[in-house]
Amino acid sequence: MDAKKLAIQNRMYQYSRAIYRSIKDLIDPYSPRETQLEYRRAVLAACEDTMERLARDPLYFAKPERALFQDIRRYFPIRAQAQVAWIVEEGVGAAVSFITEQIEAGAFDGGVPRCRATTRKGKPCQRTPLPERDYCPSHQHLADAAA
């Protein structure tokens, strides 16, 4: 495994642990101790699974924050669910931003950067930009307009 992919996996591990640390104390405090430990393990596993999937297949994981919250919400009392949802949304949002930066830098395409423009449908352009530029030949006019 190359150093870039290892660094991405390490960063995603940090995001999953940060989310877990932020919500672990909100797990149902009225359940027995053994049940709480079981719930904590399940929440940690769900956080790690979500981040692994996001790192492995970022372009085809729609709404990862919703998926994670749906997986873990049953471990929290009703009064804590809004706070858990907010923490999950913020944590996964930060991870998605990081992954987006890595995609734009070319970390997921064997080191090949991608054009910074978006298509008419609002999706990122998949073409390779010109050397020393941020845009492909089709979107070069955007670089000229910005300058």
C-alpha positions as CSV (number, residue, x, y, z in Angstrom):
1,M,0.0,0.0,0.0
2,D,1.4,3.4,-0.9
3,A,2.0,6.2,1.5
4,K,-0.8,8.4,0.2
5,K,-3.5,5.7,0.7
6,L,-2.1,4.9,4.1
7,A,-2.3,8.6,5.1
8,I,-5.9,8.8,3.8
9,Q,-6.9,5.7,5.8
10,N,-5.2,7.1,8.9
11,R,-7.0,10.4,8.5
12,M,-10.4,8.6,8.1
13,Y,-9.6,6.6,11.2
14,Q,-9.1,9.8,13.1
15,Y,-12.5,11.1,11.9
16,S,-14.3,8.0,13.0
17,R,-12.6,8.1,16.4
18,A,-13.5,11.8,16.8
19,I,-17.1,11.1,16.1
20,Y,-17.1,8.2,18.5
21,R,-15.5,10.1,21.3
22,S,-18.0,12.9,20.9
23,I,-21.0,10.7,21.2
24,K,-20.0,7.8,23.4
25,D,-21.1,9.4,26.6
26,L,-24.6,10.1,25.2
27,I,-25.3,6.3,24.9
28,D,-28.4,5.3,26.9
29,P,-27.2,5.8,30.6
30,Y,-30.1,3.8,32.0
31,S,-29.1,0.5,30.4
32,P,-27.0,-2.0,32.3
33,R,-23.2,-1.6,32.2
34,E,-22.6,-4.6,29.9
35,T,-25.3,-3.4,27.5
36,Q,-23.6,0.1,27.4
37,L,-20.3,-1.6,26.5
38,E,-22.0,-3.6,23.8
39,Y,-23.7,-0.4,22.5
40,R,-20.3,1.5,22.5
41,R,-18.7,-1.3,20.5
42,A,-21.5,-1.2,18.0
43,V,-21.3,2.6,17.7
44,L,-17.6,2.5,17.2
45,A,-17.9,-0.3,14.6
46,A,-20.6,1.7,12.7
47,C,-18.4,4.8,12.7
48,E,-15.4,2.9,11.4
49,D,-17.4,1.1,8.8
50,T,-18.8,4.4,7.5
51,M,-15.4,6.0,7.2
52,E,-13.9,2.9,5.5
53,R,-16.7,2.9,3.0
54,L,-16.3,6.6,2.4
55,A,-12.6,6.2,1.8
56,R,-13.0,3.1,-0.4
57,D,-15.8,4.4,-2.6
58,P,-16.3,8.1,-2.1
59,L,-18.1,8.8,-5.3
60,Y,-20.9,6.3,-4.8
61,F,-21.7,6.8,-1.1
62,A,-24.7,9.1,-1.1
63,K,-25.5,10.8,2.3
64,P,-23.0,9.0,4.5
65,E,-24.0,11.1,7.5
66,R,-27.6,9.9,7.2
67,A,-26.5,6.3,6.8
68,L,-24.3,6.5,9.9
69,F,-27.0,8.1,12.0
70,Q,-29.6,5.5,10.9
71,D,-27.2,2.8,12.0
72,I,-26.5,4.2,15.5
73,R,-29.6,6.1,16.5
74,R,-31.1,3.1,18.3
75,Y,-28.3,3.2,20.9
76,F,-29.2,6.7,22.1
77,P,-32.2,8.0,24.1
78,I,-34.7,10.3,22.3
79,R,-33.5,13.4,24.2
80,A,-29.9,12.9,22.9
81,Q,-30.7,12.1,19.2
82,A,-30.7,15.7,18.0
83,Q,-27.2,16.2,19.5
84,V,-26.0,12.9,18.1
85,A,-27.3,13.8,14.6
86,W,-25.6,17.2,14.7
87,I,-22.2,15.6,15.8
88,V,-22.5,12.9,13.1
89,E,-23.3,15.5,10.5
90,E,-20.4,17.7,11.4
91,G,-17.9,14.9,11.7
92,V,-18.9,13.1,8.5
93,G,-19.1,16.5,6.8
94,A,-15.4,17.2,7.7
95,A,-14.5,13.7,6.4
96,V,-16.3,14.3,3.1
97,S,-14.5,17.7,2.7
98,F,-11.2,15.9,3.2
99,I,-12.1,13.2,0.7
100,T,-13.2,15.8,-1.8
101,E,-9.9,17.6,-1.5
102,Q,-8.1,14.3,-2.0
103,I,-10.2,13.5,-5.1
104,E,-9.5,17.0,-6.5
105,A,-5.8,16.5,-5.8
106,G,-5.9,13.2,-7.7
107,A,-5.3,10.9,-4.8
108,F,-8.0,8.4,-5.9
109,D,-7.1,8.3,-9.6
110,G,-3.5,7.1,-9.4
111,G,-2.2,10.7,-8.8
112,V,-4.0,12.2,-11.8
113,P,-5.8,15.5,-10.9
114,R,-9.2,16.3,-12.2
115,C,-10.7,19.5,-13.7
116,R,-12.1,21.8,-11.1
117,A,-15.2,22.7,-13.2
118,T,-18.6,21.2,-12.9
119,T,-20.8,19.9,-15.7
120,R,-24.2,21.3,-16.6
121,K,-25.8,18.6,-14.4
122,G,-23.7,19.9,-11.5
123,K,-21.3,16.9,-11.3
124,P,-17.5,17.3,-11.2
125,C,-15.8,17.3,-14.6
126,Q,-13.9,14.0,-15.0
127,R,-11.3,15.2,-17.5
128,T,-7.7,15.8,-16.8
129,P,-6.7,19.5,-16.7
130,L,-4.0,21.0,-18.8
131,P,-0.5,20.9,-17.5
132,E,0.1,23.6,-14.8
133,R,-3.6,24.5,-14.9
134,D,-6.8,23.7,-12.9
135,Y,-9.1,23.3,-15.9
136,C,-9.4,20.9,-18.9
137,P,-9.4,22.3,-22.4
138,S,-13.2,22.4,-22.5
139,H,-13.4,24.5,-19.3
140,Q,-10.3,26.7,-19.8
141,H,-12.5,29.7,-20.4
142,L,-13.3,29.5,-16.6
143,A,-9.7,30.0,-15.7
144,D,-9.4,32.9,-18.2
145,A,-12.5,34.6,-16.7
146,A,-11.2,34.2,-13.1
147,A,-8.0,35.9,-14.1
